[in-house]
Amino acid sequence: MLNKVILIGRATKDADLKFTSNGTAVANFSIAVRRNYKNQQGEYDTDFFDITAFRGLGESLGNHLKKGRLVSVEARLQQSSYENSEGRTVRVIDLVADEVTYLDKPKEQN
């Protein structure tokens, strides 16, 4: 079986690091990925993807991933579901990072 997604894009904000009640690091971040074709106005559209990373990777990203960094993300799709207030089952697809590689150098901070 294969469940792998590879995205290259820029972080839209600093990664948000939190810890679960049992101490597991969880980092949430999003990246902007430009489509490789132009729309009718002659411009490139951009897709925004929310990604979650756990444990050591999550902690590292939470401490180092800053807005604007160019990254390659290898992730898997993970499905979960919940029941909404109307009693309907809502399915959610999440991107869970397995590996993140920085593709540029960090900007120097003043």
PDB file as gemmi writes it, atoms N, CA and C in Angstrom:
CRYST1    1.000    1.000    1.000  90.00  90.00  90.00 P 1                      
ATOM      1  N   MET A   1       0.841  -1.176   0.000  1.00  0.00           N  
ATOM      2  CA  MET A   1       0.000   0.000   0.000  1.00  0.00           C  
ATOM      3  C   MET A   1       0.886   1.240   0.000  1.00  0.00           C  
ATOM      4  N   LEU A   2       0.396   2.288  -0.619  1.00  0.00           N  
ATOM      5  CA  LEU A   2       1.168   3.529  -0.674  1.00  0.00           C  
ATOM      6  C   LEU A   2       0.266   4.704  -0.342  1.00  0.00           C  
ATOM      7  N   ASN A   3       0.713   5.543   0.556  1.00  0.00           N  
ATOM      8  CA  ASN A   3      -0.007   6.739   0.957  1.00  0.00           C  
ATOM      9  C   ASN A   3       1.032   7.826   1.160  1.00  0.00           C  
ATOM     10  N   LYS A   4       1.370   8.545   0.096  1.00  0.00           N  
ATOM     11  CA  LYS A   4       2.427   9.544   0.178  1.00  0.00           C  
ATOM     12  C   LYS A   4       2.076  10.752  -0.672  1.00  0.00           C  
ATOM     13  N   VAL A   5       2.287  11.919  -0.088  1.00  0.00           N  
ATOM     14  CA  VAL A   5       2.068  13.189  -0.768  1.00  0.00           C  
ATOM     15  C   VAL A   5       3.361  13.984  -0.625  1.00  0.00           C  
ATOM     16  N   ILE A   6       3.820  14.581  -1.725  1.00  0.00           N  
ATOM     17  CA  ILE A   6       5.011  15.427  -1.677  1.00  0.00           C  
ATOM     18  C   ILE A   6       4.626  16.818  -2.153  1.00  0.00           C  
ATOM     19  N   LEU A   7       4.890  17.809  -1.324  1.00  0.00           N  
ATOM     20  CA  LEU A   7       4.565  19.199  -1.631  1.00  0.00           C  
ATOM     21  C   LEU A   7       5.807  20.058  -1.444  1.00  0.00           C  
ATOM     22  N   ILE A   8       5.972  21.053  -2.298  1.00  0.00           N  
ATOM     23  CA  ILE A   8       7.027  22.048  -2.115  1.00  0.00           C  
ATOM     24  C   ILE A   8       6.359  23.413  -2.117  1.00  0.00           C  
ATOM     25  N   GLY A   9       6.604  24.173  -1.056  1.00  0.00           N  
ATOM     26  CA  GLY A   9       5.992  25.488  -0.957  1.00  0.00           C  
ATOM     27  C   GLY A   9       6.615  26.299   0.163  1.00  0.00           C  
ATOM     28  N   ARG A  10       6.046  27.458   0.389  1.00  0.00           N  
ATOM     29  CA  ARG A  10       6.548  28.372   1.423  1.00  0.00           C  
ATOM     30  C   ARG A  10       5.599  28.388   2.625  1.00  0.00           C  
ATOM     31  N   ALA A  11       6.206  28.384   3.809  1.00  0.00           N  
ATOM     32  CA  ALA A  11       5.423  28.459   5.042  1.00  0.00           C  
ATOM     33  C   ALA A  11       4.671  29.783   5.084  1.00  0.00           C  
ATOM     34  N   THR A  12       3.393  29.722   5.403  1.00  0.00           N  
ATOM     35  CA  THR A  12       2.576  30.933   5.426  1.00  0.00           C  
ATOM     36  C   THR A  12       2.637  31.662   6.766  1.00  0.00           C  
ATOM     37  N   LYS A  13       3.154  30.964   7.788  1.00  0.00           N  
ATOM     38  CA  LYS A  13       3.333  31.561   9.122  1.00  0.00           C  
ATOM     39  C   LYS A  13       4.282  30.673   9.894  1.00  0.00           C  
ATOM     40  N   ASP A  14       4.745  31.132  11.033  1.00  0.00           N  
ATOM     41  CA  ASP A  14       5.589  30.309  11.893  1.00  0.00           C  
ATOM     42  C   ASP A  14       4.798  29.085  12.337  1.00  0.00           C  
ATOM     43  N   ALA A  15       5.477  27.941  12.465  1.00  0.00           N  
ATOM     44  CA  ALA A  15       4.821  26.729  12.954  1.00  0.00           C  
ATOM     45  C   ALA A  15       4.350  26.950  14.390  1.00  0.00           C  
ATOM     46  N   ASP A  16       3.178  26.400  14.705  1.00  0.00           N  
ATOM     47  CA  ASP A  16       2.574  26.533  16.033  1.00  0.00           C  
ATOM     48  C   ASP A  16       2.805  25.228  16.797  1.00  0.00           C  
ATOM     49  N   LEU A  17       3.642  25.281  17.829  1.00  0.00           N  
ATOM     50  CA  LEU A  17       3.997  24.092  18.607  1.00  0.00           C  
ATOM     51  C   LEU A  17       3.169  24.019  19.876  1.00  0.00           C  
ATOM     52  N   LYS A  18       2.554  22.848  20.082  1.00  0.00           N  
ATOM     53  CA  LYS A  18       1.809  22.575  21.313  1.00  0.00           C  
ATOM     54  C   LYS A  18       2.162  21.174  21.773  1.00  0.00           C  
ATOM     55  N   PHE A  19       1.753  20.846  22.978  1.00  0.00           N  
ATOM     56  CA  PHE A  19       2.009  19.511  23.512  1.00  0.00           C  
ATOM     57  C   PHE A  19       0.692  18.915  23.989  1.00  0.00           C  
ATOM     58  N   THR A  20       0.508  17.630  23.721  1.00  0.00           N  
ATOM     59  CA  THR A  20      -0.692  16.943  24.194  1.00  0.00           C  
ATOM     60  C   THR A  20      -0.578  16.740  25.703  1.00  0.00           C  
ATOM     61  N   SER A  21      -1.653  16.265  26.320  1.00  0.00           N  
ATOM     62  CA  SER A  21      -1.644  16.054  27.767  1.00  0.00           C  
ATOM     63  C   SER A  21      -0.612  15.007  28.192  1.00  0.00           C  
ATOM     64  N   ASN A  22      -0.232  14.116  27.280  1.00  0.00           N  
ATOM     65  CA  ASN A  22       0.798  13.127  27.633  1.00  0.00           C  
ATOM     66  C   ASN A  22       2.197  13.538  27.172  1.00  0.00           C  
ATOM     67  N   GLY A  23       2.347  14.812  26.725  1.00  0.00           N  
ATOM     68  CA  GLY A  23       3.658  15.355  26.410  1.00  0.00           C  
ATOM     69  C   GLY A  23       4.126  15.197  24.981  1.00  0.00           C  
ATOM     70  N   THR A  24       3.277  14.721  24.091  1.00  0.00           N  
ATOM     71  CA  THR A  24       3.663  14.565  22.690  1.00  0.00           C  
ATOM     72  C   THR A  24       3.639  15.918  21.989  1.00  0.00           C  
ATOM     73  N   ALA A  25       4.743  16.245  21.311  1.00  0.00           N  
ATOM     74  CA  ALA A  25       4.829  17.507  20.573  1.00  0.00           C  
ATOM     75  C   ALA A  25       3.967  17.424  19.314  1.00  0.00           C  
ATOM     76  N   VAL A  26       3.220  18.506  19.043  1.00  0.00           N  
ATOM     77  CA  VAL A  26       2.389  18.615  17.851  1.00  0.00           C  
ATOM     78  C   VAL A  26       2.595  20.003  17.260  1.00  0.00           C  
ATOM     79  N   ALA A  27       3.080  20.048  16.019  1.00  0.00           N  
ATOM     80  CA  ALA A  27       3.262  21.331  15.339  1.00  0.00           C  
ATOM     81  C   ALA A  27       2.287  21.414  14.183  1.00  0.00           C  
ATOM     82  N   ASN A  28       1.612  22.536  14.074  1.00  0.00           N  
ATOM     83  CA  ASN A  28       0.722  22.805  12.955  1.00  0.00           C  
ATOM     84  C   ASN A  28       1.303  23.955  12.146  1.00  0.00           C  
ATOM     85  N   PHE A  29       1.287  23.785  10.834  1.00  0.00           N  
ATOM     86  CA  PHE A  29       1.778  24.823   9.944  1.00  0.00           C  
ATOM     87  C   PHE A  29       1.064  24.697   8.608  1.00  0.00           C  
ATOM     88  N   SER A  30       1.214  25.700   7.783  1.00  0.00           N  
ATOM     89  CA  SER A  30       0.622  25.634   6.454  1.00  0.00           C  
ATOM     90  C   SER A  30       1.637  26.134   5.443  1.00  0.00           C  
ATOM     91  N   ILE A  31       1.495  25.619   4.223  1.00  0.00           N  
ATOM     92  CA  ILE A  31       2.374  26.070   3.155  1.00  0.00           C  
ATOM     93  C   ILE A  31       1.529  26.495   1.960  1.00  0.00           C  
ATOM     94  N   ALA A  32       2.076  27.435   1.212  1.00  0.00           N  
ATOM     95  CA  ALA A  32       1.468  27.918  -0.027  1.00  0.00           C  
ATOM     96  C   ALA A  32       2.208  27.265  -1.183  1.00  0.00           C  
ATOM     97  N   VAL A  33       1.452  26.639  -2.080  1.00  0.00           N  
ATOM     98  CA  VAL A  33       2.033  25.941  -3.226  1.00  0.00           C  
ATOM     99  C   VAL A  33       1.442  26.544  -4.496  1.00  0.00           C  
ATOM    100  N   ARG A  34       2.322  27.089  -5.311  1.00  0.00           N  
ATOM    101  CA  ARG A  34       1.881  27.707  -6.560  1.00  0.00           C  
ATOM    102  C   ARG A  34       1.571  26.625  -7.593  1.00  0.00           C  
ATOM    103  N   ARG A  35       0.444  26.776  -8.265  1.00  0.00           N  
ATOM    104  CA  ARG A  35       0.105  25.845  -9.346  1.00  0.00           C  
ATOM    105  C   ARG A  35       1.044  26.085 -10.518  1.00  0.00           C  
ATOM    106  N   ASN A  36       1.251  25.077 -11.349  1.00  0.00           N  
ATOM    107  CA  ASN A  36       2.240  25.202 -12.421  1.00  0.00           C  
ATOM    108  C   ASN A  36       1.637  25.626 -13.760  1.00  0.00           C  
ATOM    109  N   TYR A  37       0.479  26.247 -13.702  1.00  0.00           N  
ATOM    110  CA  TYR A  37      -0.126  26.782 -14.921  1.00  0.00           C  
ATOM    111  C   TYR A  37      -0.826  28.094 -14.583  1.00  0.00           C  
ATOM    112  N   LYS A  38      -1.008  28.930 -15.602  1.00  0.00           N  
ATOM    113  CA  LYS A  38      -1.632  30.241 -15.397  1.00  0.00           C  
ATOM    114  C   LYS A  38      -3.139  30.149 -15.610  1.00  0.00           C  
ATOM    115  N   ASN A  39      -3.865  30.993 -14.875  1.00  0.00           N  
ATOM    116  CA  ASN A  39      -5.313  31.047 -15.034  1.00  0.00           C  
ATOM    117  C   ASN A  39      -5.678  31.951 -16.218  1.00  0.00           C  
ATOM    118  N   GLN A  40      -6.955  32.220 -16.403  1.00  0.00           N  
ATOM    119  CA  GLN A  40      -7.401  33.024 -17.545  1.00  0.00           C  
ATOM    120  C   GLN A  40      -6.888  34.456 -17.498  1.00  0.00           C  
ATOM    121  N   GLN A  41      -6.525  34.932 -16.298  1.00  0.00           N  
ATOM    122  CA  GLN A  41      -5.987  36.283 -16.159  1.00  0.00           C  
ATOM    123  C   GLN A  41      -4.466  36.301 -16.352  1.00  0.00           C  
ATOM    124  N   GLY A  42      -3.872  35.154 -16.678  1.00  0.00           N  
ATOM    125  CA  GLY A  42      -2.434  35.081 -16.898  1.00  0.00           C  
ATOM    126  C   GLY A  42      -1.616  35.031 -15.616  1.00  0.00           C  
ATOM    127  N   GLU A  43      -2.272  34.694 -14.498  1.00  0.00           N  
ATOM    128  CA  GLU A  43      -1.585  34.631 -13.212  1.00  0.00           C  
ATOM    129  C   GLU A  43      -1.591  33.202 -12.680  1.00  0.00           C  
ATOM    130  N   TYR A  44      -0.649  32.909 -11.816  1.00  0.00           N  
ATOM    131  CA  TYR A  44      -0.600  31.606 -11.173  1.00  0.00           C  
ATOM    132  C   TYR A  44      -1.493  31.611  -9.933  1.00  0.00           C  
ATOM    133  N   ASP A  45      -2.338  30.602  -9.793  1.00  0.00           N  
ATOM    134  CA  ASP A  45      -3.122  30.432  -8.576  1.00  0.00           C  
ATOM    135  C   ASP A  45      -2.265  29.709  -7.539  1.00  0.00           C  
ATOM    136  N   THR A  46      -2.649  29.837  -6.290  1.00  0.00           N  
ATOM    137  CA  THR A  46      -1.911  29.222  -5.194  1.00  0.00           C  
ATOM    138  C   THR A  46      -2.865  28.401  -4.345  1.00  0.00           C  
ATOM    139  N   ASP A  47      -2.416  27.231  -3.925  1.00  0.00           N  
ATOM    140  CA  ASP A  47      -3.171  26.389  -2.998  1.00  0.00           C  
ATOM    141  C   ASP A  47      -2.497  26.459  -1.636  1.00  0.00           C  
ATOM    142  N   PHE A  48      -3.289  26.411  -0.587  1.00  0.00           N  
ATOM    143  CA  PHE A  48      -2.788  26.474   0.781  1.00  0.00           C  
ATOM    144  C   PHE A  48      -3.136  25.168   1.485  1.00  0.00           C  
ATOM    145  N   PHE A  49      -2.124  24.534   2.078  1.00  0.00           N  
ATOM    146  CA  PHE A  49      -2.312  23.244   2.724  1.00  0.00           C  
ATOM    147  C   PHE A  49      -1.926  23.330   4.196  1.00  0.00           C  
ATOM    148  N   ASP A  50      -2.820  22.844   5.068  1.00  0.00           N  
ATOM    149  CA  ASP A  50      -2.551  22.750   6.500  1.00  0.00           C  
ATOM    150  C   ASP A  50      -1.919  21.386   6.769  1.00  0.00           C  
ATOM    151  N   ILE A  51      -0.856  21.383   7.560  1.00  0.00           N  
ATOM    152  CA  ILE A  51      -0.088  20.165   7.808  1.00  0.00           C  
ATOM    153  C   ILE A  51       0.177  20.047   9.305  1.00  0.00           C  
ATOM    154  N   THR A  52       0.201  18.810   9.795  1.00  0.00           N  
ATOM    155  CA  THR A  52       0.498  18.526  11.196  1.00  0.00           C  
ATOM    156  C   THR A  52       1.716  17.621  11.264  1.00  0.00           C  
ATOM    157  N   ALA A  53       2.588  17.881  12.233  1.00  0.00           N  
ATOM    158  CA  ALA A  53       3.757  17.033  12.476  1.00  0.00           C  
ATOM    159  C   ALA A  53       3.807  16.686  13.960  1.00  0.00           C  
ATOM    160  N   PHE A  54       4.190  15.468  14.270  1.00  0.00           N  
ATOM    161  CA  PHE A  54       4.203  14.979  15.639  1.00  0.00           C  
ATOM    162  C   PHE A  54       5.617  14.674  16.130  1.00  0.00           C  
ATOM    163  N   ARG A  55       5.729  14.560  17.426  1.00  0.00           N  
ATOM    164  CA  ARG A  55       6.927  14.120  18.146  1.00  0.00           C  
ATOM    165  C   ARG A  55       8.154  14.957  17.808  1.00  0.00           C  
ATOM    166  N   GLY A  56       9.279  14.320  17.510  1.00  0.00           N  
ATOM    167  CA  GLY A  56      10.529  15.044  17.279  1.00  0.00           C  
ATOM    168  C   GLY A  56      10.453  15.991  16.102  1.00  0.00           C  
ATOM    169  N   LEU A  57       9.840  15.541  15.011  1.00  0.00           N  
ATOM    170  CA  LEU A  57       9.690  16.412  13.845  1.00  0.00           C  
ATOM    171  C   LEU A  57       8.840  17.623  14.203  1.00  0.00           C  
ATOM    172  N   GLY A  58       7.754  17.395  14.919  1.00  0.00           N  
ATOM    173  CA  GLY A  58       6.890  18.502  15.331  1.00  0.00           C  
ATOM    174  C   GLY A  58       7.617  19.501  16.206  1.00  0.00           C  
ATOM    175  N   GLU A  59       8.407  18.988  17.143  1.00  0.00           N  
ATOM    176  CA  GLU A  59       9.144  19.885  18.039  1.00  0.00           C  
ATOM    177  C   GLU A  59      10.194  20.684  17.270  1.00  0.00           C  
ATOM    178  N   SER A  60      10.894  20.029  16.359  1.00  0.00           N  
ATOM    179  CA  SER A  60      11.898  20.723  15.553  1.00  0.00           C  
ATOM    180  C   SER A  60      11.261  21.816  14.698  1.00  0.00           C  
ATOM    181  N   LEU A  61      10.150  21.483  14.047  1.00  0.00           N  
ATOM    182  CA  LEU A  61       9.467  22.482  13.213  1.00  0.00           C  
ATOM    183  C   LEU A  61       8.937  23.627  14.058  1.00  0.00           C  
ATOM    184  N   GLY A  62       8.387  23.295  15.204  1.00  0.00           N  
ATOM    185  CA  GLY A  62       7.869  24.333  16.090  1.00  0.00           C  
ATOM    186  C   GLY A  62       8.942  25.319  16.518  1.00  0.00           C  
ATOM    187  N   ASN A  63      10.165  24.847  16.621  1.00  0.00           N  
ATOM    188  CA  ASN A  63      11.275  25.706  17.044  1.00  0.00           C  
ATOM    189  C   ASN A  63      11.973  26.405  15.888  1.00  0.00           C  
ATOM    190  N   HIS A  64      11.833  25.891  14.658  1.00  0.00           N  
ATOM    191  CA  HIS A  64      12.643  26.422  13.564  1.00  0.00           C  
ATOM    192  C   HIS A  64      11.895  26.873  12.316  1.00  0.00           C  
ATOM    193  N   LEU A  65      10.698  26.361  12.067  1.00  0.00           N  
ATOM    194  CA  LEU A  65       9.999  26.719  10.822  1.00  0.00           C  
ATOM    195  C   LEU A  65       9.362  28.100  10.955  1.00  0.00           C  
ATOM    196  N   LYS A  66       9.851  29.016  10.151  1.00  0.00           N  
ATOM    197  CA  LYS A  66       9.374  30.397  10.179  1.00  0.00           C  
ATOM    198  C   LYS A  66       8.679  30.750   8.873  1.00  0.00           C  
ATOM    199  N   LYS A  67       7.821  31.741   8.947  1.00  0.00           N  
ATOM    200  CA  LYS A  67       7.088  32.219   7.788  1.00  0.00           C  
ATOM    201  C   LYS A  67       8.050  32.533   6.638  1.00  0.00           C  
ATOM    202  N   GLY A  68       7.669  32.084   5.440  1.00  0.00           N  
ATOM    203  CA  GLY A  68       8.445  32.389   4.247  1.00  0.00           C  
ATOM    204  C   GLY A  68       9.458  31.335   3.855  1.00  0.00           C  
ATOM    205  N   ARG A  69       9.790  30.399   4.773  1.00  0.00           N  
ATOM    206  CA  ARG A  69      10.770  29.359   4.443  1.00  0.00           C  
ATOM    207  C   ARG A  69      10.234  28.433   3.361  1.00  0.00           C  
ATOM    208  N   LEU A  70      11.105  28.094   2.421  1.00  0.00           N  
ATOM    209  CA  LEU A  70      10.768  27.159   1.350  1.00  0.00           C  
ATOM    210  C   LEU A  70      11.069  25.750   1.851  1.00  0.00           C  
ATOM    211  N   VAL A  71      10.051  24.876   1.822  1.00  0.00           N  
ATOM    212  CA  VAL A  71      10.210  23.525   2.347  1.00  0.00           C  
ATOM    213  C   VAL A  71       9.636  22.491   1.396  1.00  0.00           C  
ATOM    214  N   SER A  72      10.205  21.311   1.477  1.00  0.00           N  
ATOM    215  CA  SER A  72       9.652  20.124   0.844  1.00  0.00           C  
ATOM    216  C   SER A  72       9.026  19.301   1.958  1.00  0.00           C  
ATOM    217  N   VAL A  73       7.781  18.894   1.775  1.00  0.00           N  
ATOM    218  CA  VAL A  73       7.063  18.132   2.793  1.00  0.00           C  
ATOM    219  C   VAL A  73       6.661  16.786   2.207  1.00  0.00           C  
ATOM    220  N   GLU A  74       7.108  15.719   2.856  1.00  0.00           N  
ATOM    221  CA  GLU A  74       6.621  14.386   2.534  1.00  0.00           C  
ATOM    222  C   GLU A  74       5.626  14.036   3.621  1.00  0.00           C  
ATOM    223  N   ALA A  75       4.403  13.745   3.217  1.00  0.00           N  
ATOM    224  CA  ALA A  75       3.330  13.542   4.182  1.00  0.00           C  
ATOM    225  C   ALA A  75       2.458  12.370   3.760  1.00  0.00           C  
ATOM    226  N   ARG A  76       1.575  12.006   4.657  1.00  0.00           N  
ATOM    227  CA  ARG A  76       0.566  10.997   4.346  1.00  0.00           C  
ATOM    228  C   ARG A  76      -0.806  11.597   4.602  1.00  0.00           C  
ATOM    229  N   LEU A  77      -1.797  11.092   3.893  1.00  0.00           N  
ATOM    230  CA  LEU A  77      -3.172  11.501   4.129  1.00  0.00           C  
ATOM    231  C   LEU A  77      -3.741  10.633   5.238  1.00  0.00           C  
ATOM    232  N   GLN A  78      -4.432  11.262   6.167  1.00  0.00           N  
ATOM    233  CA  GLN A  78      -5.013  10.526   7.284  1.00  0.00           C  
ATOM    234  C   GLN A  78      -6.451  10.974   7.447  1.00  0.00           C  
ATOM    235  N   GLN A  79      -7.370  10.028   7.472  1.00  0.00           N  
ATOM    236  CA  GLN A  79      -8.793  10.344   7.560  1.00  0.00           C  
ATOM    237  C   GLN A  79      -9.292  10.166   8.982  1.00  0.00           C  
ATOM    238  N   SER A  80     -10.111  11.102   9.398  1.00  0.00           N  
ATOM    239  CA  SER A  80     -10.806  10.982  10.674  1.00  0.00           C  
ATOM    240  C   SER A  80     -12.252  11.414  10.442  1.00  0.00           C  
ATOM    241  N   SER A  81     -13.092  11.184  11.412  1.00  0.00           N  
ATOM    242  CA  SER A  81     -14.486  11.593  11.267  1.00  0.00           C  
ATOM    243  C   SER A  81     -15.050  11.961  12.630  1.00  0.00           C  
ATOM    244  N   TYR A  82     -16.104  12.751  12.583  1.00  0.00           N  
ATOM    245  CA  TYR A  82     -16.799  13.133  13.797  1.00  0.00           C  
ATOM    246  C   TYR A  82     -18.263  13.367  13.453  1.00  0.00           C  
ATOM    247  N   GLU A  83     -19.097  13.419  14.475  1.00  0.00           N  
ATOM    248  CA  GLU A  83     -20.511  13.676  14.272  1.00  0.00           C  
ATOM    249  C   GLU A  83     -20.788  15.144  14.573  1.00  0.00           C  
ATOM    250  N   ASN A  84     -21.389  15.861  13.610  1.00  0.00           N  
ATOM    251  CA  ASN A  84     -21.662  17.279  13.824  1.00  0.00           C  
ATOM    252  C   ASN A  84     -22.933  17.473  14.642  1.00  0.00           C  
ATOM    253  N   SER A  85     -23.276  18.719  14.886  1.00  0.00           N  
ATOM    254  CA  SER A  85     -24.429  19.030  15.746  1.00  0.00           C  
ATOM    255  C   SER A  85     -25.755  18.571  15.147  1.00  0.00           C  
ATOM    256  N   GLU A  86     -25.771  18.316  13.836  1.00  0.00           N  
ATOM    257  CA  GLU A  86     -26.985  17.826  13.178  1.00  0.00           C  
ATOM    258  C   GLU A  86     -27.038  16.304  13.147  1.00  0.00           C  
ATOM    259  N   GLY A  87     -26.053  15.650  13.761  1.00  0.00           N  
ATOM    260  CA  GLY A  87     -26.024  14.199  13.806  1.00  0.00           C  
ATOM    261  C   GLY A  87     -25.446  13.540  12.563  1.00  0.00           C  
ATOM    262  N   ARG A  88     -24.865  14.329  11.681  1.00  0.00           N  
ATOM    263  CA  ARG A  88     -24.268  13.787  10.458  1.00  0.00           C  
ATOM    264  C   ARG A  88     -22.786  13.513  10.671  1.00  0.00           C  
ATOM    265  N   THR A  89     -22.323  12.452  10.045  1.00  0.00           N  
ATOM    266  CA  THR A  89     -20.900  12.126  10.105  1.00  0.00           C  
ATOM    267  C   THR A  89     -20.142  12.997   9.112  1.00  0.00           C  
ATOM    268  N   VAL A  90     -19.112  13.659   9.611  1.00  0.00           N  
ATOM    269  CA  VAL A  90     -18.272  14.518   8.776  1.00  0.00           C  
ATOM    270  C   VAL A  90     -16.897  13.868   8.702  1.00  0.00           C  
ATOM    271  N   ARG A  91     -16.427  13.628   7.481  1.00  0.00           N  
ATOM    272  CA  ARG A  91     -15.102  13.057   7.288  1.00  0.00           C  
ATOM    273  C   ARG A  91     -14.107  14.178   7.007  1.00  0.00           C  
ATOM    274  N   VAL A  92     -12.924  14.052   7.594  1.00  0.00           N  
ATOM    275  CA  VAL A  92     -11.875  15.049   7.448  1.00  0.00           C  
ATOM    276  C   VAL A  92     -10.608  14.341   6.973  1.00  0.00           C  
ATOM    277  N   ILE A  93      -9.940  14.938   6.000  1.00  0.00           N  
ATOM    278  CA  ILE A  93      -8.661  14.416   5.527  1.00  0.00           C  
ATOM    279  C   ILE A  93      -7.562  15.356   6.017  1.00  0.00           C  
ATOM    280  N   ASP A  94      -6.589  14.810   6.736  1.00  0.00           N  
ATOM    281  CA  ASP A  94      -5.481  15.591   7.264  1.00  0.00           C  
ATOM    282  C   ASP A  94      -4.189  15.196   6.560  1.00  0.00           C  
ATOM    283  N   LEU A  95      -3.279  16.165   6.429  1.00  0.00           N  
ATOM    284  CA  LEU A  95      -1.924  15.901   5.946  1.00  0.00           C  
ATOM    285  C   LEU A  95      -1.027  15.799   7.168  1.00  0.00           C  
ATOM    286  N   VAL A  96      -0.381  14.644   7.353  1.00  0.00           N  
ATOM    287  CA  VAL A  96       0.511  14.424   8.488  1.00  0.00           C  
ATOM    288  C   VAL A  96       1.927  14.276   7.945  1.00  0.00           C  
ATOM    289  N   ALA A  97       2.799  15.178   8.341  1.00  0.00           N  
ATOM    290  CA  ALA A  97       4.165  15.200   7.823  1.00  0.00           C  
ATOM    291  C   ALA A  97       4.976  14.036   8.368  1.00  0.00           C  
ATOM    292  N   ASP A  98       5.709  13.374   7.465  1.00  0.00           N  
ATOM    293  CA  ASP A  98       6.670  12.350   7.841  1.00  0.00           C  
ATOM    294  C   ASP A  98       8.088  12.894   7.763  1.00  0.00           C  
ATOM    295  N   GLU A  99       8.306  13.830   6.842  1.00  0.00           N  
ATOM    296  CA  GLU A  99       9.637  14.414   6.657  1.00  0.00           C  
ATOM    297  C   GLU A  99       9.480  15.820   6.092  1.00  0.00           C  
ATOM    298  N   VAL A 100      10.271  16.756   6.599  1.00  0.00           N  
ATOM    299  CA  VAL A 100      10.281  18.126   6.092  1.00  0.00           C  
ATOM    300  C   VAL A 100      11.734  18.517   5.856  1.00  0.00           C  
ATOM    301  N   THR A 101      12.003  19.017   4.645  1.00  0.00           N  
ATOM    302  CA  THR A 101      13.353  19.435   4.285  1.00  0.00           C  
ATOM    303  C   THR A 101      13.335  20.912   3.940  1.00  0.00           C  
ATOM    304  N   TYR A 102      14.249  21.666   4.545  1.00  0.00           N  
ATOM    305  CA  TYR A 102      14.369  23.085   4.215  1.00  0.00           C  
ATOM    306  C   TYR A 102      15.100  23.207   2.888  1.00  0.00           C  
ATOM    307  N   LEU A 103      14.576  24.021   1.980  1.00  0.00           N  
ATOM    308  CA  LEU A 103      15.156  24.186   0.658  1.00  0.00           C  
ATOM    309  C   LEU A 103      15.805  25.534   0.456  1.00  0.00           C  
ATOM    310  N   ASP A 104      15.850  26.341   1.496  1.00  0.00           N  
ATOM    311  CA  ASP A 104      16.522  27.628   1.438  1.00  0.00           C  
ATOM    312  C   ASP A 104      17.211  27.890   2.777  1.00  0.00           C  
ATOM    313  N   LYS A 105      17.967  28.949   2.821  1.00  0.00           N  
ATOM    314  CA  LYS A 105      18.628  29.334   4.066  1.00  0.00           C  
ATOM    315  C   LYS A 105      17.713  30.287   4.828  1.00  0.00           C  
ATOM    316  N   PRO A 106      17.744  30.226   6.152  1.00  0.00           N  
ATOM    317  CA  PRO A 106      16.902  31.154   6.907  1.00  0.00           C  
ATOM    318  C   PRO A 106      17.358  32.590   6.714  1.00  0.00           C  
ATOM    319  N   LYS A 107      16.397  33.499   6.717  1.00  0.00           N  
ATOM    320  CA  LYS A 107      16.742  34.914   6.655  1.00  0.00           C  
ATOM    321  C   LYS A 107      17.370  35.311   7.969  1.00  0.00           C  
ATOM    322  N   GLU A 108      18.362  36.165   7.885  1.00  0.00           N  
ATOM    323  CA  GLU A 108      19.012  36.614   9.118  1.00  0.00           C  
ATOM    324  C   GLU A 108      18.071  37.502   9.894  1.00  0.00           C  
ATOM    325  N   GLN A 109      18.034  37.257  11.201  1.00  0.00           N  
ATOM    326  CA  GLN A 109      17.177  38.057  12.071  1.00  0.00           C  
ATOM    327  C   GLN A 109      17.988  39.182  12.676  1.00  0.00           C  
ATOM    328  N   ASN A 110      17.369  40.364  12.753  1.00  0.00           N  
ATOM    329  CA  ASN A 110      18.059  41.520  13.341  1.00  0.00           C  
ATOM    330  C   ASN A 110      17.867  41.550  14.831  1.00  0.00           C  
TER     331      ASN A 110                                                      
END                                                                             
